[in-house]
Amino acid sequence: MAKPNNKQTPPKKSLSDLRMKAKPALAIISCLFLGNIIWFVAWLFALGDDSIETMNKESVATVAEEHITRQEWLTAMEQRYGKEVLQTLVSERVMLEAAKKNNITVSDEEIDIELALMRTVKDSTDTTIQSLSDKELREYIRTQLILEKVLTYDVVINDEDIKNYYEENKAIYDVPTAYRTSIIVSETEEEAEEVVKELEDGSEFGVLARERSLDRISASLDGDLGYVTGSVEEQDPAIIKAAKKVKENEVSDVFELQDGHFAVIYVSEIQKGHSFKLKDVKENIKRTLALEQLPMSVYPETFWDEFDATWFYGDAK
């Protein structure tokens, strides 16, 4: 194979119902993007006044020979995203303080379980999770778990409800093997074979995906499909079948998709399947049931006053 260069037990829920667990990834992208804006602005302030003035006047784009300056760009970002960014930063800091106050911690094992469950229920049409590095995703999950633990700290869930939930939703905790997969889709078998030859000659998979793949959504992510498990209905079964035939860091042979197109895939990582016992996911289930009991009005901002949080925008949150 070629190697590229790169307190009542809720009713039973289906995997599609539980896909909501993966949807916060949309918020992940926003938070990370907005966080990068904050980092960039802070970096500017670390520079000298002359350097800042020079950079602010720098052109970042032109339209009909008219320049858009860096200052215009930064001002627009602050106006559009500034309040949301600051709200996220304050809420995260408040949650950390609340966690310290209540001795709430998050272990690596808890993050591993959350990651495994997200990969199981992730909708294959959601292209946000695979946009994150493993470090970014783990850090987001850690933050989310702290938030959930703080919000549900005083909610009491009995062991019988936890056990019943586990028994009725066992399929969720039987996590299949997941393959981190990238794909290049071609019109014909001959074109797909040409892709394989280019890979063997040293071309990078991500570059070829952007240039040649017919699947424009995955192509924009260097061909990345995220973790393929075969448990999501929208996935072409030919992809998971091909993924099972290759090892990590290998490219598959050319194969035909359901729609008649041809493809090659690259598997960068294989996460072995695992059947979680009740003791493994007890805390996960407890949080799930506790969150369902919370009123819709409970948000991180609810805790701002308790920790004397103030911000630029006044009292309204």
BAFITOR-622678 format. One line per field, with one value per residue (C-alpha): x, y, z; residue in three letters. Coordinates in steps of 0.02 Angstrom, whole numbers, plus 50000, padded with zeros to 5 digits. Layout:
N
x = X  ...
y = Y  ...
z = Z  ...
residu = ALA  ...
! end
This chain:
317
x = 50000  50058  50096  50060  50169  50070  48220  48113  48206  48193  48127  48250  48348  48411  48584  48509  48428  48595  48682  48647  48800  48908  48820  48912  49055  48978  49007  49183  49232  49157  49243  49412  49397  49345  49481  49609  49545  49573  49748  49789  49729  49829  49983  49961  49956  50119  50203  50267  50154  50249  50236  50050  50018  50114  50020  49851  49881  49933  49816  49735  49627  49587  49427  49435  49606  49530  49620  49542  49662  49704  49625  49460  49467  49500  49367  49238  49285  49266  49096  49032  49112  49181  49034  49019  49207  49210  49055  49136  49297  49208  49093  49239  49332  49177  49155  49336  49312  49153  49244  49382  49255  49166  49323  49266  49396  49397  49508  49588  49486  49324  49382  49426  49250  49169  49277  49231  49046  49056  49138  48999  48853  48931  48830  48939  48869  48941  49114  49160  49239  49370  49425  49501  49666  49660  49728  49595  49455  49512  49527  49351  49282  49369  49287  49117  49130  49175  49024  48907  48974  48954  48777  48723  48820  48665  48554  48522  48506  48477  48573  48417  48382  48563  48555  48390  48458  48612  48510  48390  48530  48665  48699  48766  48901  48953  49077  49136  49311  49332  49444  49506  49482  49519  49450  49478  49328  49352  49233  49307  49412  49552  49558  49563  49709  49799  49775  49854  50003  50028  50024  50153  50261  50259  50109  50023  49849  49775  49840  49769  49603  49587  49636  49548  49414  49233  49174  49200  49151  49285  49405  49401  49467  49606  49488  49455  49294  49327  49303  49213  49128  48992  48862  48802  48668  48731  48900  48931  48963  49098  49205  49203  49232  49387  49447  49446  49567  49708  49825  49861  49949  49906  49807  49675  49655  49531  49350  49178  49054  48867  48840  48952  49103  49271  49379  49536  49550  49690  49672  49778  49718  49623  49530  49491  49311  49261  49108  49088  49022  48901  49041  49137  48997  48901  48957  48919  48741  48719  48764  48650  48500  48542  48554  48381  48312  48384  48273  48313  48363  48519  48674  48853  48803  48687  48843  48921  48854  48914  49093  49079  49102  49089  49120  49134  48952  48873  48748  48656  48726
y = 50000  50178  50297  50484  50623  50689  50534  50453  50349  50434  50336  50237  50342  50295  50335  50472  50550  50548  50638  50797  50751  50793  50953  51066  51052  51200  51299  51228  51306  51473  51476  51428  51552  51691  51641  51659  51834  51878  51803  51903  52066  52032  51999  52167  52255  52170  52261  52439  52585  52617  52434  52432  52590  52518  52353  52438  52531  52371  52316  52146  52150  52257  52286  52387  52447  52511  52444  52364  52398  52284  52412  52405  52216  52211  52341  52240  52081  52168  52239  52073  51950  52051  52031  51844  51817  51912  51822  51654  51702  51767  51615  51494  51584  51581  51394  51363  51461  51364  51201  51250  51299  51131  51024  50975  50897  50810  50658  50605  50446  50546  50641  50476  50411  50570  50564  50383  50420  50573  50469  50340  50459  50592  50634  50608  50769  50869  50926  51027  50901  50845  51026  51022  50952  50817  50940  51070  50942  50871  51044  51087  50926  50962  51134  51061  50928  51059  51161  51011  50958  51133  51151  50981  50985  50986  50873  50704  50552  50382  50226  50137  50271  50263  50074  50080  50211  50105  49948  50039  50126  49993  50013  50188  50119  49979  50085  50013  50032  50205  50248  50427  50435  50554  50530  50582  50554  50538  50531  50371  50224  50281  50452  50370  50261  50419  50487  50329  50347  50529  50478  50342  50473  50580  50696  50742  50671  50834  50935  50812  50809  50997  50998  50843  50773  50788  50792  50978  50975  50850  50924  51089  50992  50904  50759  50728  50634  50623  50457  50329  50190  50119  50160  50321  50297  50434  50350  50253  50072  50056  50180  50083  49921  49996  50070  49899  49833  49957  49993  50161  50284  50184  50223  50102  50026  50111  50063  50109  50214  50190  50337  50262  50372  50299  50340  50308  50337  50368  50304  50408  50332  50180  50190  50015  49981  49962  49902  50014  49935  50026  50071  50153  50270  50293  50474  50509  50444  50537  50701  50663  50631  50780  50899  50844  50900  51074  51220  51296  51458  51385  51446  51483  51667  51619  51604  51773  51866  51732  51761  51951  51943  52109  52158  52300  52286  52325  52221  52132  51962
z = 50000  49964  50107  50084  50152  50279  51916  51794  51674  51505  51355  51253  51129  50958  50894  50785  50939  51027  50884  50977  51081  50931  50882  51006  50883  50792  50950  50961  50796  50844  51013  50942  50800  50916  51039  50900  50869  51052  51047  50891  50966  51125  51020  50935  51102  51148  51005  51015  50967  50804  50754  50792  50691  50543  50551  50570  50407  50318  50179  50206  50049  49898  49801  49639  49697  49860  50014  50168  50311  50455  50573  50477  50485  50673  50708  50609  50703  50870  50821  50756  50876  51021  51139  51106  51129  51293  51356  51318  51406  51561  51571  51553  51692  51802  51772  51820  51982  52019  51986  52108  52239  52226  52199  52025  51912  51743  51713  51549  51559  51560  51406  51319  51351  51285  51130  51096  51115  51003  50866  50880  50859  50749  50595  50442  50366  50512  50456  50610  50729  50605  50584  50757  50814  50947  51075  51034  51041  51207  51283  51225  51298  51462  51467  51424  51559  51689  51634  51643  51813  51884  51816  51883  52047  52158  52050  52130  52015  52092  52041  51980  51850  51792  51775  51680  51560  51527  51492  51375  51278  51278  51093  51125  51239  51123  51026  50860  50791  50716  50569  50545  50358  50216  50041  49861  49748  49560  49413  49339  49393  49279  49363  49534  49478  49424  49600  49673  49556  49606  49789  49756  49670  49827  49812  49974  50001  50068  49920  49794  49886  49873  49690  49623  49738  49679  49860  49888  50072  50123  49994  50088  50239  50142  50111  50296  50334  50520  50609  50503  50602  50492  50626  50541  50410  50294  50270  50110  50168  50035  50133  50296  50199  50119  50284  50366  50235  50266  50411  50491  50375  50219  50062  50000  49829  49713  49752  49687  49786  49789  49671  49537  49570  49620  49770  49869  50055  50178  50356  50474  50638  50700  50866  50926  50974  51155  51250  51400  51560  51673  51793  51650  51597  51759  51778  51596  51615  51779  51694  51547  51660  51771  51623  51566  51734  51726  51676  51508  51594  51675  51585  51639  51649  51792  51901  51856  52007  52127  52071  52050  51862  51770  51591  51466  51411  51580  51679  51538  51491
residu = MET  ALA  LYS  PRO  ASN  ASN  LYS  GLN  THR  PRO  PRO  LYS  LYS  SER  LEU  SER  ASP  LEU  ARG  MET  LYS  ALA  LYS  PRO  ALA  LEU  ALA  ILE  ILE  SER  CYS  LEU  PHE  LEU  GLY  ASN  ILE  ILE  TRP  PHE  VAL  ALA  TRP  LEU  PHE  ALA  LEU  GLY  ASP  ASP  SER  ILE  GLU  THR  MET  ASN  LYS  GLU  SER  VAL  ALA  THR  VAL  ALA  GLU  GLU  HIS  ILE  THR  ARG  GLN  GLU  TRP  LEU  THR  ALA  MET  GLU  GLN  ARG  TYR  GLY  LYS  GLU  VAL  LEU  GLN  THR  LEU  VAL  SER  GLU  ARG  VAL  MET  LEU  GLU  ALA  ALA  LYS  LYS  ASN  ASN  ILE  THR  VAL  SER  ASP  GLU  GLU  ILE  ASP  ILE  GLU  LEU  ALA  LEU  MET  ARG  THR  VAL  LYS  ASP  SER  THR  ASP  THR  THR  ILE  GLN  SER  LEU  SER  ASP  LYS  GLU  LEU  ARG  GLU  TYR  ILE  ARG  THR  GLN  LEU  ILE  LEU  GLU  LYS  VAL  LEU  THR  TYR  ASP  VAL  VAL  ILE  ASN  ASP  GLU  ASP  ILE  LYS  ASN  TYR  TYR  GLU  GLU  ASN  LYS  ALA  ILE  TYR  ASP  VAL  PRO  THR  ALA  TYR  ARG  THR  SER  ILE  ILE  VAL  SER  GLU  THR  GLU  GLU  GLU  ALA  GLU  GLU  VAL  VAL  LYS  GLU  LEU  GLU  ASP  GLY  SER  GLU  PHE  GLY  VAL  LEU  ALA  ARG  GLU  ARG  SER  LEU  ASP  ARG  ILE  SER  ALA  SER  LEU  ASP  GLY  ASP  LEU  GLY  TYR  VAL  THR  GLY  SER  VAL  GLU  GLU  GLN  ASP  PRO  ALA  ILE  ILE  LYS  ALA  ALA  LYS  LYS  VAL  LYS  GLU  ASN  GLU  VAL  SER  ASP  VAL  PHE  GLU  LEU  GLN  ASP  GLY  HIS  PHE  ALA  VAL  ILE  TYR  VAL  SER  GLU  ILE  GLN  LYS  GLY  HIS  SER  PHE  LYS  LEU  LYS  ASP  VAL  LYS  GLU  ASN  ILE  LYS  ARG  THR  LEU  ALA  LEU  GLU  GLN  LEU  PRO  MET  SER  VAL  TYR  PRO  GLU  THR  PHE  TRP  ASP  GLU  PHE  ASP  ALA  THR  TRP  PHE  TYR  GLY  ASP  ALA  LYS
! end
